[in-house]
Amino acid sequence: MGYEFDDIYLSGSYQQIMGTGNLARQWAHIHRKMEKPFRTRNFESILEVGAGNAEHIKFVQSGWGTYYLTDLRVEPLAEAYQEDGSVVIEAQDVQALTYADGVFDRVIVTCVLAHVADPFRALEEIRRVAKPGAKITIYLPCEPGIFLRLARSVFTMPKNRKLGVKDPYLLHFREHIHYYPALNHYLNFVFSGAKIKTSYYPFKFLSWNFNLYKIYQIS
């Protein structure tokens, strides 16, 4: 059909859409905001799930012993990031991680949970592999909020069409299969008892319906 995410992603069009112009600047802001609390920290082991093309790791300013850069596809990761001995690139499914219990000091989750078949199971796996008291950072888009839909119609969809995506809304709906209200509920259930700090953007005092995204810092 020509609308599959793999076709767009592997052709490089996804990187052109999200990695250039205003969208690239917006994502850079997100990555920096996720990392802001950890600029002077050091971690023995960091797990990043759904790492895509290694977009986030360049914003990580904390030190680490070993950084596990994981995704279902390892080829884009290997092409985007040159292993330096402290970074391990592995194929992992966040819904069925192969790691032992309680092994990571920090877990990083960017735009992942809206895409996977079973986000509740993914959250359970994230909690399982994290050490007690580990720092877990999770990004959630405020889907299908009014402000996010407006921003997407003004910026993302026209850029998709310009780059040859015939039906960008079909692509979006096939990939963003879970929305904020359910994901937020799952997250608070799975991490009940943990300390959870949250921040909305751009309007921190308004509800999710009038924001673009929310970042969770869990410990």
N, C-alpha and C positions, 0 to 999 in steps of 0.2 A: 504493500500500500504506500510505502514511502513516508509513513508517519511514525515508525517505531523509534523509540528513544535510542536504541543501540545504533541505528543508522545515523542519527544526528550526532550522537556522542562520539562515535568512532570516526566520523568524517571530519571532526575538528570544528564543526559548526557550533557545537555547544560552548566550546571555549571562546569562540568569536562572539557569541551572544552574551555570555556571562563574564567574560574575562577582558572586555574592552569598554571604554567609555564610562558613562555614568554608572552602569551596573557593576563594573570592576571597582570603581571607587566606593560604591555601597558595600560590596563584599569585603573590601579591605577594611572598612569601618567595622563591620561585623567581626572579622577575625581579630582586630585589635581590641575590641570591646570584650571578647571572650577571654583574651589573654591578660587584660589589664591587672587583675588581682595577683598575677603570678610572676611579675617581672623580675623579682629578686629571689624567687624560690628555686630550689633544686629538688629533682625527683629521681629516684632510683630507676623507675620504669614507668613509661608513659605509653598508653594504648590510644591510638586514634582509629576509629571505625568509620567506614565509608569515606576514605580519604581522597577519592576521586583522582585528581591529577596533582596531588600533593600541594594544593593551594594553601592549606592552613599552616603547615609546618614552618614556613618562612616567617610567620608572625610570632612564633613561640620564642620568647625571650628567656624563659627559665632554663636552667641547666637540666641535663638528664644523663643517666647512665646508659639506658637503652630506650630508644623510641621505636615502637612497633607501628609501622605505617601500613594499614590494612584496608582492603576493599575486596569485593568479589572479583574485580579485574585487576591483575597485577601489572599487565603490560603498560597501561598509561602511567602508573606510578613509577615503574622502572625507567620509562622514558623521561618523566618529568623531574625525577629526583635521583641524583647520583649517590649511591650508598657510600657512607663514609666510615663504616665500622660500628658506629653507635646507633645507626638506623637500620632496622630490619624490615624488609618489605615482604608481606605475606598475604596470601589469599585467605580471607576469613569472611564468614557470614555472621553478622551481628546477632542473628536469631539462633545460632548454634556455634558459638565460639569454642575453639578446641583447647583453650587454656584452662589450667587448674583454677580452683577457687582461690580468691584473695591474693592475687599476685601483682596487681598494678597499683601504684601510688596515685596515678591520675588517669582519667579516661576522658577523651574529647569526642564529642558527637556533633557534627555540623548538620547539614540538611540531609538527614538520613531517615528519621522515623516516619516522615510523611510518605516515604516511598516503599518501605518494606511490607511484606504481606502480613506479618504479625508483630506490630510494634510493642505490644504488651510483653511478648516473649523476649523481644530484643532488650527491653528495659530490665527484665529479670536477669538476662545474661550479663548485662553491663554491671548490675549490682553484684552478681555472683563473682565476677573476676576481679572486682575492686577490693582492695584491702579495707579493713575497718578504718574509717576516718579518711579514706582516700578522697581526693578532690575530683569531682565529676562535673564537667561542663557540657551543657546541652543547649543547642539552638533549636527553636521551633518557630516556623513562620506562622503568622496570625491568619491562617487560612480558615474560612473564607471571609475574612473581615472586609468591611467596606473600604477602608483606606488602602489595604493591600490590593484589592481588586482594581481600585482606581489607579494606583501606581503601575500595576501590571498592564492595564489597558493603554496607559500613556507611554510607558517606556519599553517594557519587555516585549509585548506582542508586535508593535511596529518593527522593532529590531529583528525579531524572528522572521517576519515576512520579508524584510529587506534582504535577509540572508538566504531566502529561498524555502523557508518552512511554509508549506502550503496551508496547513491548518494548525496554527500554534496552540489554539485552545484544546483541540483534540489531543495533541501531545501533552499538554499540561494536565488535563483531566485523567489521562491514562497513567501518568507518573505520580501526581500528588493525590494519592488514594485515601489518605487519612487527614482529618482536619483537626485544628487546634483544640476545640472543646474536648474531644475524646482523648487526644494525646496528653493534654494537660491533666486530665482525670487519671489516666493510666500512670503517669509519672508520679503524681502525688500519692497514689495508692502504693506503688512499688517501693517508693522511698519514704513511706510513712515512718516517722521516728527519726529520720535524718534531718539535719539542718539544711534548709533550702532558702537561698537568697535569689530573688528574681529581679529582672529589670526589663522594662519595655522600651521600644524605640519606635518613633521619635517622641511620643507623648507619654512620659512615665506615669502621669497621674490619671490617664484615661484608660478605658477598658481595652481588651484585646481587639475589639471590633474597630478601633480607631488607631491601630498601630500596625507596623510592618512585621515586627518579630519580637520574641521574648527570649532572654537568655537565663538559664538556670545554673547557679553555682551550688553544688550539693556537696556536703561533707558529713 
